[in-house]
Amino acid sequence: MASILVCYGTGEGQTEKVADRLADELTARGHDPTTVNVKAVGSDLNVADFDAVLVGASIHFGRHQKAVRKFVGANRDVLVTKPTGFFQVSGASANEDGAAEATTYVEKFVEATNWRPDRIGLFGGAIRFSEYGFLLGALMKRVVESGFPDVDASGDVEFTDWESVDAFADAFATFVEERTGDAGSTE
Ligand SMILES: Cc1cc2nc3c(=O)[nH]c(=O)nc-3n(C[C@H](O)[C@H](O)[C@H](O)COP(=O)(O)O)c2cc1C
């Protein structure tokens, strides 16, 4: 059983939901994930204590959470010694037209942090009108209406492909097992 840190930043909760789903799948594979919101990381959390690490962030106005960049920067020297993955949640990954844009965000992140994760997962996010104030809600409604004309923008919309989240967790579990020689436990 490998201990796997799943550390994430989130604005309206979708990356947290993805992190929880990844953790569920890693648990099903017999591993021991710990999910932590990057904002709640305290001095008692030592990245070196884990066998593997997943880092997640979402995109707002073209950028990932600053706290995630800081976390990666502060722990880069340890991260490069372990099997790692990065997952990104964005509107760009909600459909294939945004694939190049989503990849550009990752490349910027890699450049800014000087950390190249072993595995990368790109997932569509959600538009949560219920979490936005009036002005942001009006802005996001226009974004959805112009970018996703077939989508009903009268309520919250989730674009995340959960099968692809599960597949990423599975592939990462296999990678960790190969790297650590720890086959997981399904007792
Ligand atoms: C204010 C705001 C700005 C956003 N900007 C972008 C953007 O520049 N590019 C993009 O691909 N998605 C963008 N999105 C979509 C978010 O990435 C998506 O809503 C995601 O699910 C947010 O995840 P979170 O709830 O974990 O923060 C934006 C969303 C909001 C609310």
The ligand as a MOL file (V3000), in Angstrom:
LIG
                    3D

  0  0  0     0  0            999 V3000
M  V30 BEGIN CTAB
M  V30 COUNTS 31 33 0 0 0
M  V30 BEGIN ATOM
M  V30 1 C -13.8750 33.6990 -12.6310 0
M  V30 2 C -13.5500 32.4890 -13.4520 0
M  V30 3 C -12.5560 32.5560 -14.4090 0
M  V30 4 C -12.2490 31.4260 -15.1720 0
M  V30 5 N -11.2560 31.5220 -16.0950 0
M  V30 6 C -10.9580 30.4370 -16.8520 0
M  V30 7 C -9.9220 30.5250 -17.8210 0
M  V30 8 O -9.2570 31.5390 -17.9920 0
M  V30 9 N -9.6810 29.4090 -18.5660 0
M  V30 10 C -10.3700 28.2430 -18.4040 0
M  V30 11 O -10.1000 27.2830 -19.1020 0
M  V30 12 N -11.3420 28.1330 -17.4620 0
M  V30 13 C -11.6530 29.1910 -16.6880 0
M  V30 14 N -12.6320 29.1100 -15.7380 0
M  V30 15 C -13.3360 27.8160 -15.5300 0
M  V30 16 C -12.8260 27.1190 -14.2600 0
M  V30 17 O -11.5570 26.5810 -14.4830 0
M  V30 18 C -13.8450 26.0380 -13.8630 0
M  V30 19 O -14.9910 26.7020 -13.4060 0
M  V30 20 C -13.3360 25.0800 -12.8040 0
M  V30 21 O -14.3310 24.0950 -12.5720 0
M  V30 22 C -12.9790 25.7640 -11.4890 0
M  V30 23 O -12.5650 24.7680 -10.5840 0
M  V30 24 P -12.5680 25.0480 -9.0150 0
M  V30 25 O -14.0150 25.1080 -8.5890 0
M  V30 26 O -11.8630 23.9050 -8.4120 0
M  V30 27 O -11.8550 26.3370 -8.8310 0
M  V30 28 C -12.9650 30.2090 -14.9670 0
M  V30 29 C -13.9710 30.1590 -13.9970 0
M  V30 30 C -14.2750 31.2840 -13.2530 0
M  V30 31 C -15.3570 31.2050 -12.2220 0
M  V30 END ATOM
M  V30 BEGIN BOND
M  V30 1 1 1 2
M  V30 2 1 2 3
M  V30 3 2 2 30
M  V30 4 2 3 4
M  V30 5 1 4 5
M  V30 6 1 4 28
M  V30 7 2 5 6
M  V30 8 1 6 7
M  V30 9 1 6 13
M  V30 10 2 7 8
M  V30 11 1 7 9
M  V30 12 1 9 10
M  V30 13 2 10 11
M  V30 14 1 10 12
M  V30 15 2 12 13
M  V30 16 1 13 14
M  V30 17 1 14 15
M  V30 18 1 14 28
M  V30 19 1 15 16
M  V30 20 1 16 17
M  V30 21 1 16 18
M  V30 22 1 18 19
M  V30 23 1 18 20
M  V30 24 1 20 21
M  V30 25 1 20 22
M  V30 26 1 22 23
M  V30 27 1 23 24
M  V30 28 2 24 25
M  V30 29 1 24 26
M  V30 30 1 24 27
M  V30 31 2 28 29
M  V30 32 1 29 30
M  V30 33 1 30 31
M  V30 END BOND
M  V30 END CTAB
M  END
